């Protein structure tokens, strides 16, 4: 197998596409694209920003045509209380939720991150189960913790919390609860 330095910049790899780090200087400029969707760089990694409607087709294309055969992770972020800049490409509207997908290509020795904006008033995203069956539990966890529904998922039920639990614990506006803990022999001093 070739060393990473031997394949860096080789034709047909994502390394041969030069994508500048975000500068914020020209927000109105047309964003760079890769595989037909806006792309940015973060910490040396390419980050694709597909829309919800494009997600499944893009992941299928990346798997079948580009060698990204492994879905390493699928998670979500709730930005309701986040105050720092989000570094999204021009034309991408920041939403409350973001579904983040990590893909890996062993043959190209690279990773891609996909960030999909999901609005609070319609927290749905298409399921990747048909493309990567291993996302079944990951999508259930995001549903359980954030309340994002994955359309087309075969068994979208809670996976971590009890079925009768109200709310979604990782939403930033979910109230923090507490379970009183009692210790033997301790007098209540209040």
Secondary structure by P-SEA (a helix, b strand, c coil): cccccccccccccccccccccccccccccbbbbcccbbbbbcccbbbbbbcccaaaaaaaaaacccccccccccccccccccccccccccccccccbbbbbbbbbccccbbbbbbbbbbccccbbbbcccccccaaaaaaaaaaccccccccccccccccccccccccccccccbbbbbbbbbccccccc
